[in-house]
Amino acid sequence: MALFMLQFASGEDTVIEADAAGRTAEGEIVLERADQHGPPVRFKAYPAEAVTAVFRQAPLDGGGYGWLPQPATGTWWCY
């Protein structure tokens, strides 16, 4: 599991635990959970206009952890 921080157009931020996050071709932000018993399951989806930024918590070059920004446009998946 990874931690993702979503910043919303409403001004709120939230941290969500998921196995993967992605941006679809339509710009929708989706979050998935997976286990060894089946395919990934989408448990949250947000319309493109609702989310202004997505970050993944990850190790930083100098040590420790920080929030790495994910692309604001285009299709992507982050695990």
mmJSON file of the N, C-alpha and C atoms, coordinates in Angstrom:
{"data_MODEL":{"atom_site":{
"group_PDB":["ATOM","ATOM","ATOM","ATOM","ATOM","ATOM","ATOM","ATOM","ATOM","ATOM","ATOM","ATOM","ATOM","ATOM","ATOM","ATOM","ATOM","ATOM","ATOM","ATOM","ATOM","ATOM","ATOM","ATOM","ATOM","ATOM","ATOM","ATOM","ATOM","ATOM","ATOM","ATOM","ATOM","ATOM","ATOM","ATOM","ATOM","ATOM","ATOM","ATOM","ATOM","ATOM","ATOM","ATOM","ATOM","ATOM","ATOM","ATOM","ATOM","ATOM","ATOM","ATOM","ATOM","ATOM","ATOM","ATOM","ATOM","ATOM","ATOM","ATOM","ATOM","ATOM","ATOM","ATOM","ATOM","ATOM","ATOM","ATOM","ATOM","ATOM","ATOM","ATOM","ATOM","ATOM","ATOM","ATOM","ATOM","ATOM","ATOM","ATOM","ATOM","ATOM","ATOM","ATOM","ATOM","ATOM","ATOM","ATOM","ATOM","ATOM","ATOM","ATOM","ATOM","ATOM","ATOM","ATOM","ATOM","ATOM","ATOM","ATOM","ATOM","ATOM","ATOM","ATOM","ATOM","ATOM","ATOM","ATOM","ATOM","ATOM","ATOM","ATOM","ATOM","ATOM","ATOM","ATOM","ATOM","ATOM","ATOM","ATOM","ATOM","ATOM","ATOM","ATOM","ATOM","ATOM","ATOM","ATOM","ATOM","ATOM","ATOM","ATOM","ATOM","ATOM","ATOM","ATOM","ATOM","ATOM","ATOM","ATOM","ATOM","ATOM","ATOM","ATOM","ATOM","ATOM","ATOM","ATOM","ATOM","ATOM","ATOM","ATOM","ATOM","ATOM","ATOM","ATOM","ATOM","ATOM","ATOM","ATOM","ATOM","ATOM","ATOM","ATOM","ATOM","ATOM","ATOM","ATOM","ATOM","ATOM","ATOM","ATOM","ATOM","ATOM","ATOM","ATOM","ATOM","ATOM","ATOM","ATOM","ATOM","ATOM","ATOM","ATOM","ATOM","ATOM","ATOM","ATOM","ATOM","ATOM","ATOM","ATOM","ATOM","ATOM","ATOM","ATOM","ATOM","ATOM","ATOM","ATOM","ATOM","ATOM","ATOM","ATOM","ATOM","ATOM","ATOM","ATOM","ATOM","ATOM","ATOM","ATOM","ATOM","ATOM","ATOM","ATOM","ATOM","ATOM","ATOM","ATOM","ATOM","ATOM","ATOM","ATOM","ATOM","ATOM","ATOM","ATOM","ATOM","ATOM","ATOM","ATOM","ATOM","ATOM","ATOM","ATOM","ATOM"],
"id":[1,2,3,4,5,6,7,8,9,10,11,12,13,14,15,16,17,18,19,20,21,22,23,24,25,26,27,28,29,30,31,32,33,34,35,36,37,38,39,40,41,42,43,44,45,46,47,48,49,50,51,52,53,54,55,56,57,58,59,60,61,62,63,64,65,66,67,68,69,70,71,72,73,74,75,76,77,78,79,80,81,82,83,84,85,86,87,88,89,90,91,92,93,94,95,96,97,98,99,100,101,102,103,104,105,106,107,108,109,110,111,112,113,114,115,116,117,118,119,120,121,122,123,124,125,126,127,128,129,130,131,132,133,134,135,136,137,138,139,140,141,142,143,144,145,146,147,148,149,150,151,152,153,154,155,156,157,158,159,160,161,162,163,164,165,166,167,168,169,170,171,172,173,174,175,176,177,178,179,180,181,182,183,184,185,186,187,188,189,190,191,192,193,194,195,196,197,198,199,200,201,202,203,204,205,206,207,208,209,210,211,212,213,214,215,216,217,218,219,220,221,222,223,224,225,226,227,228,229,230,231,232,233,234,235,236,237],
"type_symbol":["N","C","C","N","C","C","N","C","C","N","C","C","N","C","C","N","C","C","N","C","C","N","C","C","N","C","C","N","C","C","N","C","C","N","C","C","N","C","C","N","C","C","N","C","C","N","C","C","N","C","C","N","C","C","N","C","C","N","C","C","N","C","C","N","C","C","N","C","C","N","C","C","N","C","C","N","C","C","N","C","C","N","C","C","N","C","C","N","C","C","N","C","C","N","C","C","N","C","C","N","C","C","N","C","C","N","C","C","N","C","C","N","C","C","N","C","C","N","C","C","N","C","C","N","C","C","N","C","C","N","C","C","N","C","C","N","C","C","N","C","C","N","C","C","N","C","C","N","C","C","N","C","C","N","C","C","N","C","C","N","C","C","N","C","C","N","C","C","N","C","C","N","C","C","N","C","C","N","C","C","N","C","C","N","C","C","N","C","C","N","C","C","N","C","C","N","C","C","N","C","C","N","C","C","N","C","C","N","C","C","N","C","C","N","C","C","N","C","C","N","C","C","N","C","C","N","C","C","N","C","C","N","C","C","N","C","C"],
"label_atom_id":["N","CA","C","N","CA","C","N","CA","C","N","CA","C","N","CA","C","N","CA","C","N","CA","C","N","CA","C","N","CA","C","N","CA","C","N","CA","C","N","CA","C","N","CA","C","N","CA","C","N","CA","C","N","CA","C","N","CA","C","N","CA","C","N","CA","C","N","CA","C","N","CA","C","N","CA","C","N","CA","C","N","CA","C","N","CA","C","N","CA","C","N","CA","C","N","CA","C","N","CA","C","N","CA","C","N","CA","C","N","CA","C","N","CA","C","N","CA","C","N","CA","C","N","CA","C","N","CA","C","N","CA","C","N","CA","C","N","CA","C","N","CA","C","N","CA","C","N","CA","C","N","CA","C","N","CA","C","N","CA","C","N","CA","C","N","CA","C","N","CA","C","N","CA","C","N","CA","C","N","CA","C","N","CA","C","N","CA","C","N","CA","C","N","CA","C","N","CA","C","N","CA","C","N","CA","C","N","CA","C","N","CA","C","N","CA","C","N","CA","C","N","CA","C","N","CA","C","N","CA","C","N","CA","C","N","CA","C","N","CA","C","N","CA","C","N","CA","C","N","CA","C","N","CA","C","N","CA","C","N","CA","C","N","CA","C","N","CA","C","N","CA","C","N","CA","C"],
"label_alt_id":[null,null,null,null,null,null,null,null,null,null,null,null,null,null,null,null,null,null,null,null,null,null,null,null,null,null,null,null,null,null,null,null,null,null,null,null,null,null,null,null,null,null,null,null,null,null,null,null,null,null,null,null,null,null,null,null,null,null,null,null,null,null,null,null,null,null,null,null,null,null,null,null,null,null,null,null,null,null,null,null,null,null,null,null,null,null,null,null,null,null,null,null,null,null,null,null,null,null,null,null,null,null,null,null,null,null,null,null,null,null,null,null,null,null,null,null,null,null,null,null,null,null,null,null,null,null,null,null,null,null,null,null,null,null,null,null,null,null,null,null,null,null,null,null,null,null,null,null,null,null,null,null,null,null,null,null,null,null,null,null,null,null,null,null,null,null,null,null,null,null,null,null,null,null,null,null,null,null,null,null,null,null,null,null,null,null,null,null,null,null,null,null,null,null,null,null,null,null,null,null,null,null,null,null,null,null,null,null,null,null,null,null,null,null,null,null,null,null,null,null,null,null,null,null,null,null,null,null,null,null,null,null,null,null,null,null,null],
"label_comp_id":["MET","MET","MET","ALA","ALA","ALA","LEU","LEU","LEU","PHE","PHE","PHE","MET","MET","MET","LEU","LEU","LEU","GLN","GLN","GLN","PHE","PHE","PHE","ALA","ALA","ALA","SER","SER","SER","GLY","GLY","GLY","GLU","GLU","GLU","ASP","ASP","ASP","THR","THR","THR","VAL","VAL","VAL","ILE","ILE","ILE","GLU","GLU","GLU","ALA","ALA","ALA","ASP","ASP","ASP","ALA","ALA","ALA","ALA","ALA","ALA","GLY","GLY","GLY","ARG","ARG","ARG","THR","THR","THR","ALA","ALA","ALA","GLU","GLU","GLU","GLY","GLY","GLY","GLU","GLU","GLU","ILE","ILE","ILE","VAL","VAL","VAL","LEU","LEU","LEU","GLU","GLU","GLU","ARG","ARG","ARG","ALA","ALA","ALA","ASP","ASP","ASP","GLN","GLN","GLN","HIS","HIS","HIS","GLY","GLY","GLY","PRO","PRO","PRO","PRO","PRO","PRO","VAL","VAL","VAL","ARG","ARG","ARG","PHE","PHE","PHE","LYS","LYS","LYS","ALA","ALA","ALA","TYR","TYR","TYR","PRO","PRO","PRO","ALA","ALA","ALA","GLU","GLU","GLU","ALA","ALA","ALA","VAL","VAL","VAL","THR","THR","THR","ALA","ALA","ALA","VAL","VAL","VAL","PHE","PHE","PHE","ARG","ARG","ARG","GLN","GLN","GLN","ALA","ALA","ALA","PRO","PRO","PRO","LEU","LEU","LEU","ASP","ASP","ASP","GLY","GLY","GLY","GLY","GLY","GLY","GLY","GLY","GLY","TYR","TYR","TYR","GLY","GLY","GLY","TRP","TRP","TRP","LEU","LEU","LEU","PRO","PRO","PRO","GLN","GLN","GLN","PRO","PRO","PRO","ALA","ALA","ALA","THR","THR","THR","GLY","GLY","GLY","THR","THR","THR","TRP","TRP","TRP","TRP","TRP","TRP","CYS","CYS","CYS","TYR","TYR","TYR"],
"label_asym_id":["A","A","A","A","A","A","A","A","A","A","A","A","A","A","A","A","A","A","A","A","A","A","A","A","A","A","A","A","A","A","A","A","A","A","A","A","A","A","A","A","A","A","A","A","A","A","A","A","A","A","A","A","A","A","A","A","A","A","A","A","A","A","A","A","A","A","A","A","A","A","A","A","A","A","A","A","A","A","A","A","A","A","A","A","A","A","A","A","A","A","A","A","A","A","A","A","A","A","A","A","A","A","A","A","A","A","A","A","A","A","A","A","A","A","A","A","A","A","A","A","A","A","A","A","A","A","A","A","A","A","A","A","A","A","A","A","A","A","A","A","A","A","A","A","A","A","A","A","A","A","A","A","A","A","A","A","A","A","A","A","A","A","A","A","A","A","A","A","A","A","A","A","A","A","A","A","A","A","A","A","A","A","A","A","A","A","A","A","A","A","A","A","A","A","A","A","A","A","A","A","A","A","A","A","A","A","A","A","A","A","A","A","A","A","A","A","A","A","A","A","A","A","A","A","A","A","A","A","A","A","A","A","A","A","A","A","A"],
"label_entity_id":["1","1","1","1","1","1","1","1","1","1","1","1","1","1","1","1","1","1","1","1","1","1","1","1","1","1","1","1","1","1","1","1","1","1","1","1","1","1","1","1","1","1","1","1","1","1","1","1","1","1","1","1","1","1","1","1","1","1","1","1","1","1","1","1","1","1","1","1","1","1","1","1","1","1","1","1","1","1","1","1","1","1","1","1","1","1","1","1","1","1","1","1","1","1","1","1","1","1","1","1","1","1","1","1","1","1","1","1","1","1","1","1","1","1","1","1","1","1","1","1","1","1","1","1","1","1","1","1","1","1","1","1","1","1","1","1","1","1","1","1","1","1","1","1","1","1","1","1","1","1","1","1","1","1","1","1","1","1","1","1","1","1","1","1","1","1","1","1","1","1","1","1","1","1","1","1","1","1","1","1","1","1","1","1","1","1","1","1","1","1","1","1","1","1","1","1","1","1","1","1","1","1","1","1","1","1","1","1","1","1","1","1","1","1","1","1","1","1","1","1","1","1","1","1","1","1","1","1","1","1","1","1","1","1","1","1","1"],
"label_seq_id":[1,1,1,2,2,2,3,3,3,4,4,4,5,5,5,6,6,6,7,7,7,8,8,8,9,9,9,10,10,10,11,11,11,12,12,12,13,13,13,14,14,14,15,15,15,16,16,16,17,17,17,18,18,18,19,19,19,20,20,20,21,21,21,22,22,22,23,23,23,24,24,24,25,25,25,26,26,26,27,27,27,28,28,28,29,29,29,30,30,30,31,31,31,32,32,32,33,33,33,34,34,34,35,35,35,36,36,36,37,37,37,38,38,38,39,39,39,40,40,40,41,41,41,42,42,42,43,43,43,44,44,44,45,45,45,46,46,46,47,47,47,48,48,48,49,49,49,50,50,50,51,51,51,52,52,52,53,53,53,54,54,54,55,55,55,56,56,56,57,57,57,58,58,58,59,59,59,60,60,60,61,61,61,62,62,62,63,63,63,64,64,64,65,65,65,66,66,66,67,67,67,68,68,68,69,69,69,70,70,70,71,71,71,72,72,72,73,73,73,74,74,74,75,75,75,76,76,76,77,77,77,78,78,78,79,79,79],
"pdbx_PDB_ins_code":[null,null,null,null,null,null,null,null,null,null,null,null,null,null,null,null,null,null,null,null,null,null,null,null,null,null,null,null,null,null,null,null,null,null,null,null,null,null,null,null,null,null,null,null,null,null,null,null,null,null,null,null,null,null,null,null,null,null,null,null,null,null,null,null,null,null,null,null,null,null,null,null,null,null,null,null,null,null,null,null,null,null,null,null,null,null,null,null,null,null,null,null,null,null,null,null,null,null,null,null,null,null,null,null,null,null,null,null,null,null,null,null,null,null,null,null,null,null,null,null,null,null,null,null,null,null,null,null,null,null,null,null,null,null,null,null,null,null,null,null,null,null,null,null,null,null,null,null,null,null,null,null,null,null,null,null,null,null,null,null,null,null,null,null,null,null,null,null,null,null,null,null,null,null,null,null,null,null,null,null,null,null,null,null,null,null,null,null,null,null,null,null,null,null,null,null,null,null,null,null,null,null,null,null,null,null,null,null,null,null,null,null,null,null,null,null,null,null,null,null,null,null,null,null,null,null,null,null,null,null,null,null,null,null,null,null,null],
"Cartn_x":[0.836,0.0,0.876,0.369,1.056,0.114,0.69,-0.111,-0.139,-1.339,-1.542,-2.243,-1.798,-2.47,-3.137,-4.415,-5.176,-5.533,-5.318,-5.746,-6.969,-8.022,-9.291,-9.527,-10.305,-10.657,-11.362,-12.005,-12.706,-11.754,-10.433,-9.446,-9.057,-9.719,-9.415,-8.29,-7.555,-6.567,-6.984,-6.691,-6.948,-5.849,-5.514,-4.532,-5.289,-5.007,-5.707,-4.687,-4.92,-4.07,-4.653,-3.815,-4.259,-3.065,-3.346,-2.277,-1.847,-2.747,-2.434,-3.347,-2.818,-3.612,-3.328,-4.296,-4.087,-4.955,-4.592,-5.401,-5.822,-7.115,-7.637,-7.508,-7.797,-7.751,-8.721,-9.794,-10.778,-10.356,-9.245,-8.767,-9.253,-10.1,-10.624,-9.48,-9.466,-8.486,-9.127,-8.441,-8.977,-7.979,-8.515,-7.716,-8.149,-7.155,-7.438,-6.773,-7.401,-6.836,-6.722,-5.715,-5.505,-4.983,-5.229,-4.614,-4.296,-3.697,-3.283,-4.447,-5.649,-6.797,-7.642,-7.312,-8.145,-7.593,-8.312,-7.867,-8.025,-7.331,-7.502,-8.959,-9.356,-10.716,-10.65,-11.361,-11.433,-12.369,-11.84,-12.683,-13.02,-12.338,-12.66,-12.384,-13.189,-12.975,-13.465,-12.684,-13.016,-13.006,-13.978,-13.983,-12.782,-12.36,-11.174,-11.242,-12.393,-12.505,-12.471,-12.609,-12.63,-11.234,-10.244,-8.898,-7.917,-7.187,-6.212,-4.797,-4.487,-3.137,-3.18,-2.251,-2.092,-0.614,-0.34,1.028,1.113,2.286,2.541,3.661,3.487,4.553,5.62,6.877,7.959,9.284,10.292,11.615,12.212,12.881,13.539,15.018,15.647,17.059,17.958,17.699,18.539,18.18,17.254,16.795,15.445,14.777,13.456,12.389,11.183,10.064,9.46,8.833,8.164,7.056,6.364,5.255,5.748,5.731,6.157,4.942,4.942,3.784,3.672,2.45,2.167,1.769,1.885,1.589,0.171,0.07,-1.231,-2.054,-1.425,-2.135,-1.711,-2.445,-2.104,-2.551,-2.415,-2.787,-1.574,-1.755,-0.648,-1.18,-0.301,-0.572,0.615,0.379,1.417,1.134,2.137,1.978,2.781],
"Cartn_y":[-1.186,0.0,1.243,2.264,3.55,4.637,5.757,6.905,7.924,8.421,9.446,10.633,11.834,13.039,13.694,13.953,14.629,16.022,17.014,18.38,18.644,19.121,19.323,20.791,21.032,22.383,23.15,22.442,23.067,23.617,23.318,23.793,22.744,21.614,20.545,19.662,19.049,18.017,16.759,15.591,14.333,13.347,12.5,11.441,10.118,9.328,8.064,6.961,5.811,4.642,3.797,3.465,2.678,1.922,0.903,0.186,0.922,1.682,2.413,3.622,4.639,5.811,6.079,6.671,6.958,8.087,8.573,9.579,8.946,8.885,8.284,9.258,8.785,9.636,10.818,10.652,11.727,12.674,12.382,13.224,12.803,11.791,11.306,10.726,11.012,10.431,9.206,8.066,6.814,6.206,5.52,4.821,3.364,2.446,1.012,0.279,-0.836,-1.795,-3.123,-3.912,-5.211,-6.206,-7.483,-8.548,-9.695,-10.751,-11.852,-12.721,-12.439,-13.296,-12.799,-11.667,-11.178,-9.905,-9.37,-8.142,-6.932,-5.826,-4.604,-4.137,-3.542,-3.034,-1.525,-0.795,0.665,0.981,1.68,1.986,3.47,4.326,5.756,6.307,7.251,7.954,9.385,10.321,11.736,12.36,13.19,13.853,14.794,15.004,15.816,17.195,17.819,19.184,19.253,18.118,18.1,18.074,17.554,17.356,18.293,19.088,20.017,19.455,18.498,17.914,16.572,15.681,14.374,14.207,13.717,13.459,12.034,11.409,10.088,10.23,9.613,9.629,8.64,9.093,8.254,8.687,7.802,8.182,9.329,10.237,11.36,11.054,11.725,11.494,11.686,12.679,12.97,12.184,11.259,10.496,10.984,10.162,10.494,10.322,10.736,10.628,12.0,12.152,13.393,13.123,14.179,14.069,14.416,13.45,13.655,13.95,15.075,15.414,14.474,14.145,13.345,14.301,13.863,14.762,15.353,16.62,17.313,17.047,16.496,16.205,14.835,14.337,13.062,11.869,10.705,9.45,8.906,8.47,7.874,6.938,6.062,5.184,5.266,5.245,5.297,4.215,3.4,2.276,2.496],
"Cartn_z":[0.0,0.0,0.0,-0.634,-0.702,-0.193,0.172,0.582,-0.547,-0.827,-1.843,-1.195,-1.518,-1.046,-2.251,-2.116,-3.162,-2.674,-3.536,-3.26,-4.126,-3.496,-4.183,-4.523,-5.549,-5.971,-4.852,-3.952,-2.825,-1.777,-1.921,-0.956,0.078,0.082,1.032,0.503,1.431,1.121,1.862,1.285,1.974,1.638,2.592,2.393,2.356,1.313,1.1,0.88,1.505,1.31,0.179,-0.805,-1.955,-2.532,-3.322,-4.013,-5.273,-5.875,-7.1,-7.238,-7.897,-8.269,-9.736,-10.408,-11.818,-12.305,-13.483,-14.184,-15.504,-15.733,-16.954,-18.122,-19.307,-20.506,-20.383,-19.617,-19.409,-18.294,-17.594,-16.509,-15.138,-15.077,-13.807,-12.969,-11.66,-10.742,-10.099,-10.199,-9.662,-8.68,-7.679,-6.679,-6.651,-6.565,-6.619,-5.467,-5.097,-4.152,-4.866,-4.476,-5.118,-4.09,-4.362,-3.587,-4.54,-4.018,-4.889,-5.348,-4.918,-5.239,-6.406,-6.977,-8.071,-8.668,-9.617,-10.276,-9.348,-9.643,-8.842,-8.845,-7.732,-7.568,-7.37,-8.2,-8.073,-6.917,-5.877,-4.725,-4.6,-5.335,-5.349,-6.737,-7.16,-8.42,-8.248,-8.774,-8.667,-10.06,-10.379,-11.69,-11.818,-13.054,-13.343,-12.689,-12.725,-12.199,-10.673,-9.99,-8.528,-7.908,-8.634,-8.083,-8.782,-7.996,-8.576,-8.58,-7.683,-7.634,-6.91,-7.319,-6.681,-6.349,-5.133,-4.686,-4.155,-4.311,-3.747,-2.731,-1.567,-0.576,-1.021,-1.045,-1.549,-0.913,-0.966,-0.456,-1.273,-0.592,-1.255,-1.449,-2.396,-2.701,-1.483,-0.674,0.487,1.728,1.625,2.774,3.256,3.997,4.495,3.413,3.738,2.813,2.558,1.411,1.068,0.064,-0.324,-1.272,-2.67,-3.576,-4.958,-5.827,-6.541,-7.375,-8.571,-8.918,-10.098,-11.23,-12.479,-13.597,-13.526,-13.854,-13.82,-15.071,-16.104,-17.344,-17.854,-18.82,-19.435,-18.607,-19.194,-18.537,-17.798,-16.55,-15.81,-14.729,-14.252,-13.11,-12.178,-10.888,-9.886,-8.851,-8.55,-7.602,-6.368],
"occupancy":[1.0,1.0,1.0,1.0,1.0,1.0,1.0,1.0,1.0,1.0,1.0,1.0,1.0,1.0,1.0,1.0,1.0,1.0,1.0,1.0,1.0,1.0,1.0,1.0,1.0,1.0,1.0,1.0,1.0,1.0,1.0,1.0,1.0,1.0,1.0,1.0,1.0,1.0,1.0,1.0,1.0,1.0,1.0,1.0,1.0,1.0,1.0,1.0,1.0,1.0,1.0,1.0,1.0,1.0,1.0,1.0,1.0,1.0,1.0,1.0,1.0,1.0,1.0,1.0,1.0,1.0,1.0,1.0,1.0,1.0,1.0,1.0,1.0,1.0,1.0,1.0,1.0,1.0,1.0,1.0,1.0,1.0,1.0,1.0,1.0,1.0,1.0,1.0,1.0,1.0,1.0,1.0,1.0,1.0,1.0,1.0,1.0,1.0,1.0,1.0,1.0,1.0,1.0,1.0,1.0,1.0,1.0,1.0,1.0,1.0,1.0,1.0,1.0,1.0,1.0,1.0,1.0,1.0,1.0,1.0,1.0,1.0,1.0,1.0,1.0,1.0,1.0,1.0,1.0,1.0,1.0,1.0,1.0,1.0,1.0,1.0,1.0,1.0,1.0,1.0,1.0,1.0,1.0,1.0,1.0,1.0,1.0,1.0,1.0,1.0,1.0,1.0,1.0,1.0,1.0,1.0,1.0,1.0,1.0,1.0,1.0,1.0,1.0,1.0,1.0,1.0,1.0,1.0,1.0,1.0,1.0,1.0,1.0,1.0,1.0,1.0,1.0,1.0,1.0,1.0,1.0,1.0,1.0,1.0,1.0,1.0,1.0,1.0,1.0,1.0,1.0,1.0,1.0,1.0,1.0,1.0,1.0,1.0,1.0,1.0,1.0,1.0,1.0,1.0,1.0,1.0,1.0,1.0,1.0,1.0,1.0,1.0,1.0,1.0,1.0,1.0,1.0,1.0,1.0,1.0,1.0,1.0,1.0,1.0,1.0,1.0,1.0,1.0,1.0,1.0,1.0,1.0,1.0,1.0,1.0,1.0,1.0],
"B_iso_or_equiv":[0.0,0.0,0.0,0.0,0.0,0.0,0.0,0.0,0.0,0.0,0.0,0.0,0.0,0.0,0.0,0.0,0.0,0.0,0.0,0.0,0.0,0.0,0.0,0.0,0.0,0.0,0.0,0.0,0.0,0.0,0.0,0.0,0.0,0.0,0.0,0.0,0.0,0.0,0.0,0.0,0.0,0.0,0.0,0.0,0.0,0.0,0.0,0.0,0.0,0.0,0.0,0.0,0.0,0.0,0.0,0.0,0.0,0.0,0.0,0.0,0.0,0.0,0.0,0.0,0.0,0.0,0.0,0.0,0.0,0.0,0.0,0.0,0.0,0.0,0.0,0.0,0.0,0.0,0.0,0.0,0.0,0.0,0.0,0.0,0.0,0.0,0.0,0.0,0.0,0.0,0.0,0.0,0.0,0.0,0.0,0.0,0.0,0.0,0.0,0.0,0.0,0.0,0.0,0.0,0.0,0.0,0.0,0.0,0.0,0.0,0.0,0.0,0.0,0.0,0.0,0.0,0.0,0.0,0.0,0.0,0.0,0.0,0.0,0.0,0.0,0.0,0.0,0.0,0.0,0.0,0.0,0.0,0.0,0.0,0.0,0.0,0.0,0.0,0.0,0.0,0.0,0.0,0.0,0.0,0.0,0.0,0.0,0.0,0.0,0.0,0.0,0.0,0.0,0.0,0.0,0.0,0.0,0.0,0.0,0.0,0.0,0.0,0.0,0.0,0.0,0.0,0.0,0.0,0.0,0.0,0.0,0.0,0.0,0.0,0.0,0.0,0.0,0.0,0.0,0.0,0.0,0.0,0.0,0.0,0.0,0.0,0.0,0.0,0.0,0.0,0.0,0.0,0.0,0.0,0.0,0.0,0.0,0.0,0.0,0.0,0.0,0.0,0.0,0.0,0.0,0.0,0.0,0.0,0.0,0.0,0.0,0.0,0.0,0.0,0.0,0.0,0.0,0.0,0.0,0.0,0.0,0.0,0.0,0.0,0.0,0.0,0.0,0.0,0.0,0.0,0.0,0.0,0.0,0.0,0.0,0.0,0.0],
"pdbx_formal_charge":[null,null,null,null,null,null,null,null,null,null,null,null,null,null,null,null,null,null,null,null,null,null,null,null,null,null,null,null,null,null,null,null,null,null,null,null,null,null,null,null,null,null,null,null,null,null,null,null,null,null,null,null,null,null,null,null,null,null,null,null,null,null,null,null,null,null,null,null,null,null,null,null,null,null,null,null,null,null,null,null,null,null,null,null,null,null,null,null,null,null,null,null,null,null,null,null,null,null,null,null,null,null,null,null,null,null,null,null,null,null,null,null,null,null,null,null,null,null,null,null,null,null,null,null,null,null,null,null,null,null,null,null,null,null,null,null,null,null,null,null,null,null,null,null,null,null,null,null,null,null,null,null,null,null,null,null,null,null,null,null,null,null,null,null,null,null,null,null,null,null,null,null,null,null,null,null,null,null,null,null,null,null,null,null,null,null,null,null,null,null,null,null,null,null,null,null,null,null,null,null,null,null,null,null,null,null,null,null,null,null,null,null,null,null,null,null,null,null,null,null,null,null,null,null,null,null,null,null,null,null,null,null,null,null,null,null,null],
"auth_seq_id":[1,1,1,2,2,2,3,3,3,4,4,4,5,5,5,6,6,6,7,7,7,8,8,8,9,9,9,10,10,10,11,11,11,12,12,12,13,13,13,14,14,14,15,15,15,16,16,16,17,17,17,18,18,18,19,19,19,20,20,20,21,21,21,22,22,22,23,23,23,24,24,24,25,25,25,26,26,26,27,27,27,28,28,28,29,29,29,30,30,30,31,31,31,32,32,32,33,33,33,34,34,34,35,35,35,36,36,36,37,37,37,38,38,38,39,39,39,40,40,40,41,41,41,42,42,42,43,43,43,44,44,44,45,45,45,46,46,46,47,47,47,48,48,48,49,49,49,50,50,50,51,51,51,52,52,52,53,53,53,54,54,54,55,55,55,56,56,56,57,57,57,58,58,58,59,59,59,60,60,60,61,61,61,62,62,62,63,63,63,64,64,64,65,65,65,66,66,66,67,67,67,68,68,68,69,69,69,70,70,70,71,71,71,72,72,72,73,73,73,74,74,74,75,75,75,76,76,76,77,77,77,78,78,78,79,79,79],
"auth_comp_id":["MET","MET","MET","ALA","ALA","ALA","LEU","LEU","LEU","PHE","PHE","PHE","MET","MET","MET","LEU","LEU","LEU","GLN","GLN","GLN","PHE","PHE","PHE","ALA","ALA","ALA","SER","SER","SER","GLY","GLY","GLY","GLU","GLU","GLU","ASP","ASP","ASP","THR","THR","THR","VAL","VAL","VAL","ILE","ILE","ILE","GLU","GLU","GLU","ALA","ALA","ALA","ASP","ASP","ASP","ALA","ALA","ALA","ALA","ALA","ALA","GLY","GLY","GLY","ARG","ARG","ARG","THR","THR","THR","ALA","ALA","ALA","GLU","GLU","GLU","GLY","GLY","GLY","GLU","GLU","GLU","ILE","ILE","ILE","VAL","VAL","VAL","LEU","LEU","LEU","GLU","GLU","GLU","ARG","ARG","ARG","ALA","ALA","ALA","ASP","ASP","ASP","GLN","GLN","GLN","HIS","HIS","HIS","GLY","GLY","GLY","PRO","PRO","PRO","PRO","PRO","PRO","VAL","VAL","VAL","ARG","ARG","ARG","PHE","PHE","PHE","LYS","LYS","LYS","ALA","ALA","ALA","TYR","TYR","TYR","PRO","PRO","PRO","ALA","ALA","ALA","GLU","GLU","GLU","ALA","ALA","ALA","VAL","VAL","VAL","THR","THR","THR","ALA","ALA","ALA","VAL","VAL","VAL","PHE","PHE","PHE","ARG","ARG","ARG","GLN","GLN","GLN","ALA","ALA","ALA","PRO","PRO","PRO","LEU","LEU","LEU","ASP","ASP","ASP","GLY","GLY","GLY","GLY","GLY","GLY","GLY","GLY","GLY","TYR","TYR","TYR","GLY","GLY","GLY","TRP","TRP","TRP","LEU","LEU","LEU","PRO","PRO","PRO","GLN","GLN","GLN","PRO","PRO","PRO","ALA","ALA","ALA","THR","THR","THR","GLY","GLY","GLY","THR","THR","THR","TRP","TRP","TRP","TRP","TRP","TRP","CYS","CYS","CYS","TYR","TYR","TYR"],
"auth_asym_id":["A","A","A","A","A","A","A","A","A","A","A","A","A","A","A","A","A","A","A","A","A","A","A","A","A","A","A","A","A","A","A","A","A","A","A","A","A","A","A","A","A","A","A","A","A","A","A","A","A","A","A","A","A","A","A","A","A","A","A","A","A","A","A","A","A","A","A","A","A","A","A","A","A","A","A","A","A","A","A","A","A","A","A","A","A","A","A","A","A","A","A","A","A","A","A","A","A","A","A","A","A","A","A","A","A","A","A","A","A","A","A","A","A","A","A","A","A","A","A","A","A","A","A","A","A","A","A","A","A","A","A","A","A","A","A","A","A","A","A","A","A","A","A","A","A","A","A","A","A","A","A","A","A","A","A","A","A","A","A","A","A","A","A","A","A","A","A","A","A","A","A","A","A","A","A","A","A","A","A","A","A","A","A","A","A","A","A","A","A","A","A","A","A","A","A","A","A","A","A","A","A","A","A","A","A","A","A","A","A","A","A","A","A","A","A","A","A","A","A","A","A","A","A","A","A","A","A","A","A","A","A","A","A","A","A","A","A"],
"auth_atom_id":["N","CA","C","N","CA","C","N","CA","C","N","CA","C","N","CA","C","N","CA","C","N","CA","C","N","CA","C","N","CA","C","N","CA","C","N","CA","C","N","CA","C","N","CA","C","N","CA","C","N","CA","C","N","CA","C","N","CA","C","N","CA","C","N","CA","C","N","CA","C","N","CA","C","N","CA","C","N","CA","C","N","CA","C","N","CA","C","N","CA","C","N","CA","C","N","CA","C","N","CA","C","N","CA","C","N","CA","C","N","CA","C","N","CA","C","N","CA","C","N","CA","C","N","CA","C","N","CA","C","N","CA","C","N","CA","C","N","CA","C","N","CA","C","N","CA","C","N","CA","C","N","CA","C","N","CA","C","N","CA","C","N","CA","C","N","CA","C","N","CA","C","N","CA","C","N","CA","C","N","CA","C","N","CA","C","N","CA","C","N","CA","C","N","CA","C","N","CA","C","N","CA","C","N","CA","C","N","CA","C","N","CA","C","N","CA","C","N","CA","C","N","CA","C","N","CA","C","N","CA","C","N","CA","C","N","CA","C","N","CA","C","N","CA","C","N","CA","C","N","CA","C","N","CA","C","N","CA","C","N","CA","C","N","CA","C","N","CA","C","N","CA","C","N","CA","C"],
"pdbx_PDB_model_num":[1,1,1,1,1,1,1,1,1,1,1,1,1,1,1,1,1,1,1,1,1,1,1,1,1,1,1,1,1,1,1,1,1,1,1,1,1,1,1,1,1,1,1,1,1,1,1,1,1,1,1,1,1,1,1,1,1,1,1,1,1,1,1,1,1,1,1,1,1,1,1,1,1,1,1,1,1,1,1,1,1,1,1,1,1,1,1,1,1,1,1,1,1,1,1,1,1,1,1,1,1,1,1,1,1,1,1,1,1,1,1,1,1,1,1,1,1,1,1,1,1,1,1,1,1,1,1,1,1,1,1,1,1,1,1,1,1,1,1,1,1,1,1,1,1,1,1,1,1,1,1,1,1,1,1,1,1,1,1,1,1,1,1,1,1,1,1,1,1,1,1,1,1,1,1,1,1,1,1,1,1,1,1,1,1,1,1,1,1,1,1,1,1,1,1,1,1,1,1,1,1,1,1,1,1,1,1,1,1,1,1,1,1,1,1,1,1,1,1,1,1,1,1,1,1,1,1,1,1,1,1,1,1,1,1,1,1]
}}}
